[in-house]
Amino acid sequence: MRIDIISAVPDLLESPFQHSIMKRAQQKGLFEVIIHNLRDYGIGRHKQIDDYQFGGGAGMVMKIEPIANCINDLKAQRSYDEVIYLTPDGKKFDQPMANRLSMLSSIILLCGHYKGVDERVREHFVTLEVSIGDFVLSGGELAAAVMVDAIGRLIPGVLGDETSALFDSFQDNLLAPPVYTRPEEYNGWRIPEILKSGHDGKISEWRYEESIKRTQARRPDMLKD
Ligand code: ADE
């Protein structure tokens, strides 16, 4: 899978994909993240990418030409399954959306800034608008990093143990059960005995029950249907 990110602040995206799982996935050639500096497509001597709002009002708006030129450049090289704009008024990002996007071959993530992008970008270039939650970030970059991480780990082969993403919280509409490691006892606090029984069937059953209990206690909305 290939993910192209268009950003006015590419430095913000330098680190998130250079470590651990995301780094290894790229080294293995399982997915590619390419960051494009919108400023390179800026207009005129000052490489302008934003401008005042028509009709007045505080805050700058990202211009259409630099974004259009960047997206058109990318589209001339390959086709894209989705052009996604990160915005607090988009569709809420969740595990089913991450699953669906992880099966695509190429997507563009467009990060907004200031007051957002000229509406014509949304009308004519963007195919999907996504929010990572009901709060406002100062730009789409951190939201894009969250999406890439959640999507990337679902691509087959990215996680060492192929099955481990299947047991994530949300993957089957349940929260993940508690986990323990050594020592067996710390400060008088013992791990549940069942986990040492060696009985795989009973352990799976225990984990499933704990998942249900945890989901009931913390996220009863997930059990509604
Ligand atoms: N840009 C600013 N806030 C955002 C959010 N919550 N989700 C996605 N992009 C954003």
py3Dmol code that shows the C-alpha trace and the ligand (Angstrom):
import py3Dmol

protein = """\
ATOM      1  CA  MET A   1       0.000   0.000   0.000  1.00  0.00           C
ATOM      2  CA  ARG A   2       1.119   3.543  -0.763  1.00  0.00           C
ATOM      3  CA  ILE A   3       0.077   6.578   1.293  1.00  0.00           C
ATOM      4  CA  ASP A   4       0.894  10.091   0.039  1.00  0.00           C
ATOM      5  CA  ILE A   5       0.530  12.829   2.640  1.00  0.00           C
ATOM      6  CA  ILE A   6       0.224  16.459   1.566  1.00  0.00           C
ATOM      7  CA  SER A   7       1.205  18.869   4.319  1.00  0.00           C
ATOM      8  CA  ALA A   8       2.150  22.490   4.886  1.00  0.00           C
ATOM      9  CA  VAL A   9       4.221  21.396   7.925  1.00  0.00           C
ATOM     10  CA  PRO A  10       5.999  18.231   6.750  1.00  0.00           C
ATOM     11  CA  ASP A  11       8.478  18.388   9.650  1.00  0.00           C
ATOM     12  CA  LEU A  12       5.634  17.342  11.930  1.00  0.00           C
ATOM     13  CA  LEU A  13       5.480  14.022  10.067  1.00  0.00           C
ATOM     14  CA  GLU A  14       9.176  13.277  10.093  1.00  0.00           C
ATOM     15  CA  SER A  15       9.310  11.021  13.121  1.00  0.00           C
ATOM     16  CA  PRO A  16       6.059   9.017  13.460  1.00  0.00           C
ATOM     17  CA  PHE A  17       6.846   6.533  10.670  1.00  0.00           C
ATOM     18  CA  GLN A  18      10.565   6.125  11.392  1.00  0.00           C
ATOM     19  CA  HIS A  19      10.238   3.805  14.381  1.00  0.00           C
ATOM     20  CA  SER A  20       9.431   0.255  15.334  1.00  0.00           C
ATOM     21  CA  ILE A  21       6.504  -1.364  13.473  1.00  0.00           C
ATOM     22  CA  MET A  22       5.984   1.420  10.915  1.00  0.00           C
ATOM     23  CA  LYS A  23       9.696   1.545  10.086  1.00  0.00           C
ATOM     24  CA  ARG A  24       9.952  -2.225   9.652  1.00  0.00           C
ATOM     25  CA  ALA A  25       6.828  -2.340   7.489  1.00  0.00           C
ATOM     26  CA  GLN A  26       8.395   0.183   5.113  1.00  0.00           C
ATOM     27  CA  GLN A  27      11.743  -1.619   5.108  1.00  0.00           C
ATOM     28  CA  LYS A  28       9.945  -4.853   4.216  1.00  0.00           C
ATOM     29  CA  GLY A  29       8.268  -3.004   1.324  1.00  0.00           C
ATOM     30  CA  LEU A  30       4.797  -3.697   2.717  1.00  0.00           C
ATOM     31  CA  PHE A  31       3.847  -0.074   2.661  1.00  0.00           C
ATOM     32  CA  GLU A  32       5.220   3.252   1.658  1.00  0.00           C
ATOM     33  CA  VAL A  33       4.542   6.661   3.192  1.00  0.00           C
ATOM     34  CA  ILE A  34       5.571   9.639   1.076  1.00  0.00           C
ATOM     35  CA  ILE A  35       5.323  13.160   2.435  1.00  0.00           C
ATOM     36  CA  HIS A  36       4.855  16.124   0.114  1.00  0.00           C
ATOM     37  CA  ASN A  37       5.607  19.677   1.174  1.00  0.00           C
ATOM     38  CA  LEU A  38       2.690  21.813  -0.010  1.00  0.00           C
ATOM     39  CA  ARG A  39       5.019  24.823   0.037  1.00  0.00           C
ATOM     40  CA  ASP A  40       6.825  23.326  -2.989  1.00  0.00           C
ATOM     41  CA  TYR A  41       3.602  23.971  -4.907  1.00  0.00           C
ATOM     42  CA  GLY A  42       3.123  27.484  -3.463  1.00  0.00           C
ATOM     43  CA  ILE A  43       2.268  30.420  -5.717  1.00  0.00           C
ATOM     44  CA  GLY A  44       4.738  33.128  -6.726  1.00  0.00           C
ATOM     45  CA  ARG A  45       8.034  34.237  -5.293  1.00  0.00           C
ATOM     46  CA  HIS A  46       6.867  33.696  -1.732  1.00  0.00           C
ATOM     47  CA  LYS A  47       5.457  30.251  -2.444  1.00  0.00           C
ATOM     48  CA  GLN A  48       2.135  31.375  -1.011  1.00  0.00           C
ATOM     49  CA  ILE A  49      -0.219  28.605   0.107  1.00  0.00           C
ATOM     50  CA  ASP A  50      -2.866  30.548   2.057  1.00  0.00           C
ATOM     51  CA  ASP A  51      -4.847  33.746   1.644  1.00  0.00           C
ATOM     52  CA  TYR A  52      -7.552  35.928   3.192  1.00  0.00           C
ATOM     53  CA  GLN A  53     -11.157  34.765   3.255  1.00  0.00           C
ATOM     54  CA  PHE A  54     -13.569  36.196   0.751  1.00  0.00           C
ATOM     55  CA  GLY A  55     -16.321  37.972   2.671  1.00  0.00           C
ATOM     56  CA  GLY A  56     -13.995  38.846   5.531  1.00  0.00           C
ATOM     57  CA  GLY A  57     -13.436  37.119   8.855  1.00  0.00           C
ATOM     58  CA  ALA A  58     -10.464  36.087  10.928  1.00  0.00           C
ATOM     59  CA  GLY A  59      -8.134  33.333   9.792  1.00  0.00           C
ATOM     60  CA  MET A  60      -6.448  32.369   6.565  1.00  0.00           C
ATOM     61  CA  VAL A  61      -7.708  29.775   4.090  1.00  0.00           C
ATOM     62  CA  MET A  62      -5.533  27.315   2.171  1.00  0.00           C
ATOM     63  CA  LYS A  63      -5.525  28.193  -1.528  1.00  0.00           C
ATOM     64  CA  ILE A  64      -6.845  25.815  -4.167  1.00  0.00           C
ATOM     65  CA  GLU A  65      -4.000  26.061  -6.746  1.00  0.00           C
ATOM     66  CA  PRO A  66      -1.112  24.557  -4.699  1.00  0.00           C
ATOM     67  CA  ILE A  67      -3.319  21.687  -3.507  1.00  0.00           C
ATOM     68  CA  ALA A  68      -4.763  21.087  -6.985  1.00  0.00           C
ATOM     69  CA  ASN A  69      -1.297  21.106  -8.565  1.00  0.00           C
ATOM     70  CA  CYS A  70       0.068  18.661  -6.017  1.00  0.00           C
ATOM     71  CA  ILE A  71      -2.890  16.255  -6.304  1.00  0.00           C
ATOM     72  CA  ASN A  72      -2.865  16.463 -10.122  1.00  0.00           C
ATOM     73  CA  ASP A  73       0.865  15.714 -10.164  1.00  0.00           C
ATOM     74  CA  LEU A  74       0.303  12.606  -8.050  1.00  0.00           C
ATOM     75  CA  LYS A  75      -2.715  11.484 -10.075  1.00  0.00           C
ATOM     76  CA  ALA A  76      -0.697  11.789 -13.289  1.00  0.00           C
ATOM     77  CA  GLN A  77       1.643   9.092 -11.937  1.00  0.00           C
ATOM     78  CA  ARG A  78      -0.859   6.560 -10.612  1.00  0.00           C
ATOM     79  CA  SER A  79      -4.517   6.245  -9.713  1.00  0.00           C
ATOM     80  CA  TYR A  80      -5.749   6.743  -6.166  1.00  0.00           C
ATOM     81  CA  ASP A  81      -8.544   4.885  -4.406  1.00  0.00           C
ATOM     82  CA  GLU A  82      -9.334   7.786  -2.078  1.00  0.00           C
ATOM     83  CA  VAL A  83      -8.310  11.416  -1.602  1.00  0.00           C
ATOM     84  CA  ILE A  84      -8.903  11.980   2.099  1.00  0.00           C
ATOM     85  CA  TYR A  85      -9.146  15.383   3.771  1.00  0.00           C
ATOM     86  CA  LEU A  86      -8.485  15.442   7.540  1.00  0.00           C
ATOM     87  CA  THR A  87     -10.981  17.746   9.185  1.00  0.00           C
ATOM     88  CA  PRO A  88     -12.902  17.882  12.478  1.00  0.00           C
ATOM     89  CA  ASP A  89     -16.209  17.905  10.521  1.00  0.00           C
ATOM     90  CA  GLY A  90     -15.391  14.664   8.666  1.00  0.00           C
ATOM     91  CA  LYS A  91     -16.684  11.117   9.195  1.00  0.00           C
ATOM     92  CA  LYS A  92     -15.437   9.696  12.497  1.00  0.00           C
ATOM     93  CA  PHE A  93     -12.403   7.421  12.070  1.00  0.00           C
ATOM     94  CA  ASP A  94     -12.861   3.989  13.636  1.00  0.00           C
ATOM     95  CA  GLN A  95     -11.619   0.404  13.331  1.00  0.00           C
ATOM     96  CA  PRO A  96     -14.004  -0.596  10.502  1.00  0.00           C
ATOM     97  CA  MET A  97     -12.802   2.411   8.483  1.00  0.00           C
ATOM     98  CA  ALA A  98      -9.157   1.488   9.222  1.00  0.00           C
ATOM     99  CA  ASN A  99      -9.887  -2.073   8.036  1.00  0.00           C
ATOM    100  CA  ARG A 100     -11.452  -0.864   4.806  1.00  0.00           C
ATOM    101  CA  LEU A 101      -8.670   1.630   4.029  1.00  0.00           C
ATOM    102  CA  SER A 102      -5.951  -0.963   4.751  1.00  0.00           C
ATOM    103  CA  MET A 103      -7.225  -2.980   1.771  1.00  0.00           C
ATOM    104  CA  LEU A 104      -6.701  -0.152  -0.738  1.00  0.00           C
ATOM    105  CA  SER A 105      -3.554   0.228  -2.806  1.00  0.00           C
ATOM    106  CA  SER A 106      -3.033   4.025  -2.928  1.00  0.00           C
ATOM    107  CA  ILE A 107      -4.511   6.886  -0.944  1.00  0.00           C
ATOM    108  CA  ILE A 108      -3.786  10.587  -0.506  1.00  0.00           C
ATOM    109  CA  LEU A 109      -4.123  12.244   2.903  1.00  0.00           C
ATOM    110  CA  LEU A 110      -4.532  16.017   2.736  1.00  0.00           C
ATOM    111  CA  CYS A 111      -3.782  17.879   5.961  1.00  0.00           C
ATOM    112  CA  GLY A 112      -5.670  21.111   6.603  1.00  0.00           C
ATOM    113  CA  HIS A 113      -4.429  24.165   8.488  1.00  0.00           C
ATOM    114  CA  TYR A 114      -5.638  27.598   9.543  1.00  0.00           C
ATOM    115  CA  LYS A 115      -9.361  27.931   8.751  1.00  0.00           C
ATOM    116  CA  GLY A 116      -9.154  24.936   6.424  1.00  0.00           C
ATOM    117  CA  VAL A 117      -9.026  24.581   2.659  1.00  0.00           C
ATOM    118  CA  ASP A 118     -10.951  26.490  -0.004  1.00  0.00           C
ATOM    119  CA  GLU A 119     -14.292  24.679  -0.250  1.00  0.00           C
ATOM    120  CA  ARG A 120     -13.715  23.929  -3.958  1.00  0.00           C
ATOM    121  CA  VAL A 121     -10.904  21.538  -2.980  1.00  0.00           C
ATOM    122  CA  ARG A 122     -13.427  19.545  -0.961  1.00  0.00           C
ATOM    123  CA  GLU A 123     -15.996  19.599  -3.742  1.00  0.00           C
ATOM    124  CA  HIS A 124     -13.737  18.653  -6.646  1.00  0.00           C
ATOM    125  CA  PHE A 125     -10.747  16.690  -5.333  1.00  0.00           C
ATOM    126  CA  VAL A 126     -11.628  15.101  -2.002  1.00  0.00           C
ATOM    127  CA  THR A 127     -13.466  11.763  -2.006  1.00  0.00           C
ATOM    128  CA  LEU A 128     -13.652  11.241   1.781  1.00  0.00           C
ATOM    129  CA  GLU A 129     -13.467  13.594   4.781  1.00  0.00           C
ATOM    130  CA  VAL A 130     -12.258  12.105   8.047  1.00  0.00           C
ATOM    131  CA  SER A 131     -12.105  13.283  11.675  1.00  0.00           C
ATOM    132  CA  ILE A 132     -10.181  11.383  14.334  1.00  0.00           C
ATOM    133  CA  GLY A 133     -12.452  12.654  17.118  1.00  0.00           C
ATOM    134  CA  ASP A 134     -14.604  15.470  18.427  1.00  0.00           C
ATOM    135  CA  PHE A 135     -11.819  17.927  19.204  1.00  0.00           C
ATOM    136  CA  VAL A 136      -9.951  20.460  17.105  1.00  0.00           C
ATOM    137  CA  LEU A 137      -6.250  20.015  16.360  1.00  0.00           C
ATOM    138  CA  SER A 138      -4.134  22.832  14.981  1.00  0.00           C
ATOM    139  CA  GLY A 139      -3.610  20.905  11.776  1.00  0.00           C
ATOM    140  CA  GLY A 140      -4.356  17.585  10.108  1.00  0.00           C
ATOM    141  CA  GLU A 141      -0.804  16.192  10.480  1.00  0.00           C
ATOM    142  CA  LEU A 142      -1.234  14.462  13.821  1.00  0.00           C
ATOM    143  CA  ALA A 143      -4.577  13.085  12.644  1.00  0.00           C
ATOM    144  CA  ALA A 144      -2.871  11.747   9.497  1.00  0.00           C
ATOM    145  CA  ALA A 145      -0.173  10.106  11.641  1.00  0.00           C
ATOM    146  CA  VAL A 146      -2.860   8.414  13.747  1.00  0.00           C
ATOM    147  CA  MET A 147      -4.608   7.106  10.634  1.00  0.00           C
ATOM    148  CA  VAL A 148      -1.412   5.824   9.001  1.00  0.00           C
ATOM    149  CA  ASP A 149      -0.450   3.972  12.167  1.00  0.00           C
ATOM    150  CA  ALA A 150      -3.889   2.375  12.599  1.00  0.00           C
ATOM    151  CA  ILE A 151      -4.078   1.418   8.895  1.00  0.00           C
ATOM    152  CA  GLY A 152      -0.451   0.316   8.526  1.00  0.00           C
ATOM    153  CA  ARG A 153      -0.572  -2.274  11.300  1.00  0.00           C
ATOM    154  CA  LEU A 154      -3.520  -3.996   9.585  1.00  0.00           C
ATOM    155  CA  ILE A 155      -1.636  -4.695   6.359  1.00  0.00           C
ATOM    156  CA  PRO A 156      -0.823  -8.432   6.263  1.00  0.00           C
ATOM    157  CA  GLY A 157       2.757  -9.117   7.316  1.00  0.00           C
ATOM    158  CA  VAL A 158       3.253  -5.789   9.104  1.00  0.00           C
ATOM    159  CA  LEU A 159       2.747  -7.227  12.587  1.00  0.00           C
ATOM    160  CA  GLY A 160       5.140 -10.018  13.449  1.00  0.00           C
ATOM    161  CA  ASP A 161       2.407 -12.298  14.671  1.00  0.00           C
ATOM    162  CA  GLU A 162      -0.148 -12.325  11.859  1.00  0.00           C
ATOM    163  CA  THR A 163      -2.989 -12.958  14.239  1.00  0.00           C
ATOM    164  CA  SER A 164      -2.304 -10.257  16.773  1.00  0.00           C
ATOM    165  CA  ALA A 165      -4.232  -7.464  15.036  1.00  0.00           C
ATOM    166  CA  LEU A 166      -7.263  -9.754  15.077  1.00  0.00           C
ATOM    167  CA  PHE A 167      -7.305  -9.641  18.868  1.00  0.00           C
ATOM    168  CA  ASP A 168      -7.070  -5.870  19.151  1.00  0.00           C
ATOM    169  CA  SER A 169      -9.732  -3.950  20.982  1.00  0.00           C
ATOM    170  CA  PHE A 170     -12.608  -3.063  18.588  1.00  0.00           C
ATOM    171  CA  GLN A 171     -11.638  -5.660  15.996  1.00  0.00           C
ATOM    172  CA  ASP A 172     -14.608  -7.870  16.972  1.00  0.00           C
ATOM    173  CA  ASN A 173     -16.586  -5.062  18.591  1.00  0.00           C
ATOM    174  CA  LEU A 174     -15.174  -5.950  22.028  1.00  0.00           C
ATOM    175  CA  LEU A 175     -12.423  -4.366  24.097  1.00  0.00           C
ATOM    176  CA  ALA A 176      -9.284  -6.469  24.541  1.00  0.00           C
ATOM    177  CA  PRO A 177      -8.952  -8.567  27.734  1.00  0.00           C
ATOM    178  CA  PRO A 178      -6.315  -7.836  30.426  1.00  0.00           C
ATOM    179  CA  VAL A 179      -2.782  -9.163  29.851  1.00  0.00           C
ATOM    180  CA  TYR A 180      -0.014 -10.104  32.305  1.00  0.00           C
ATOM    181  CA  THR A 181       3.686 -10.886  32.198  1.00  0.00           C
ATOM    182  CA  ARG A 182       6.338 -11.929  34.731  1.00  0.00           C
ATOM    183  CA  PRO A 183       6.632 -11.832  37.693  1.00  0.00           C
ATOM    184  CA  GLU A 184       3.678 -13.983  38.724  1.00  0.00           C
ATOM    185  CA  GLU A 185       3.438 -12.053  41.945  1.00  0.00           C
ATOM    186  CA  TYR A 186       4.351  -8.454  42.648  1.00  0.00           C
ATOM    187  CA  ASN A 187       3.716  -6.783  45.982  1.00  0.00           C
ATOM    188  CA  GLY A 188       1.272  -9.624  46.824  1.00  0.00           C
ATOM    189  CA  TRP A 189      -0.695  -9.045  43.594  1.00  0.00           C
ATOM    190  CA  ARG A 190      -1.030 -12.361  41.745  1.00  0.00           C
ATOM    191  CA  ILE A 191      -1.912 -13.031  38.126  1.00  0.00           C
ATOM    192  CA  PRO A 192      -5.136 -15.003  37.469  1.00  0.00           C
ATOM    193  CA  GLU A 193      -4.390 -18.723  38.057  1.00  0.00           C
ATOM    194  CA  ILE A 194      -6.143 -19.811  34.849  1.00  0.00           C
ATOM    195  CA  LEU A 195      -3.382 -18.229  32.740  1.00  0.00           C
ATOM    196  CA  LYS A 196      -0.888 -20.749  34.147  1.00  0.00           C
ATOM    197  CA  SER A 197      -3.138 -23.764  33.612  1.00  0.00           C
ATOM    198  CA  GLY A 198      -1.768 -24.535  30.140  1.00  0.00           C
ATOM    199  CA  HIS A 199      -5.350 -25.236  29.072  1.00  0.00           C
ATOM    200  CA  ASP A 200      -5.742 -23.251  25.817  1.00  0.00           C
ATOM    201  CA  GLY A 201      -9.498 -23.737  25.577  1.00  0.00           C
ATOM    202  CA  LYS A 202     -10.146 -22.530  29.119  1.00  0.00           C
ATOM    203  CA  ILE A 203      -7.777 -19.588  28.653  1.00  0.00           C
ATOM    204  CA  SER A 204      -9.565 -18.499  25.453  1.00  0.00           C
ATOM    205  CA  GLU A 205     -12.886 -18.768  27.241  1.00  0.00           C
ATOM    206  CA  TRP A 206     -11.561 -16.679  30.178  1.00  0.00           C
ATOM    207  CA  ARG A 207     -10.234 -14.012  27.802  1.00  0.00           C
ATOM    208  CA  TYR A 208     -13.533 -13.832  25.963  1.00  0.00           C
ATOM    209  CA  GLU A 209     -15.457 -13.446  29.231  1.00  0.00           C
ATOM    210  CA  GLU A 210     -13.068 -10.742  30.425  1.00  0.00           C
ATOM    211  CA  SER A 211     -13.493  -8.931  27.096  1.00  0.00           C
ATOM    212  CA  ILE A 212     -17.251  -8.945  27.541  1.00  0.00           C
ATOM    213  CA  LYS A 213     -17.021  -7.801  31.178  1.00  0.00           C
ATOM    214  CA  ARG A 214     -14.656  -4.983  30.261  1.00  0.00           C
ATOM    215  CA  THR A 215     -16.791  -3.875  27.318  1.00  0.00           C
ATOM    216  CA  GLN A 216     -19.937  -3.942  29.487  1.00  0.00           C
ATOM    217  CA  ALA A 217     -18.245  -1.841  32.157  1.00  0.00           C
ATOM    218  CA  ARG A 218     -16.465   0.684  29.957  1.00  0.00           C
ATOM    219  CA  ARG A 219     -18.222   0.803  26.602  1.00  0.00           C
ATOM    220  CA  PRO A 220     -21.773  -0.611  26.935  1.00  0.00           C
ATOM    221  CA  ASP A 221     -22.643   1.272  23.715  1.00  0.00           C
ATOM    222  CA  MET A 222     -20.511  -1.256  21.801  1.00  0.00           C
ATOM    223  CA  LEU A 223     -22.702  -4.166  22.922  1.00  0.00           C
ATOM    224  CA  LYS A 224     -26.003  -2.569  21.882  1.00  0.00           C
ATOM    225  CA  ASP A 225     -26.360  -4.641  18.744  1.00  0.00           C
TER     226      ASP A 225
END
"""
ligand_1 = """\
10
ADE
N -7.851 18.698 11.901
C -8.130 19.421 13.001
N -8.802 18.690 13.901
C -8.967 17.446 13.365
C -9.594 16.257 13.820
N -10.199 16.160 14.990
N -9.559 15.182 12.995
C -8.965 15.270 11.786
N -8.365 16.360 11.316
C -8.361 17.454 12.087
"""
view = py3Dmol.view(width=600, height=400)
view.addModel(protein, "pdb")
view.setStyle({"model": 0}, {"cartoon": {"style": "trace"}})
view.addModel(ligand_1, "xyz")
view.setStyle({"model": 1}, {"stick": {}})
view.zoomTo()
view.show()
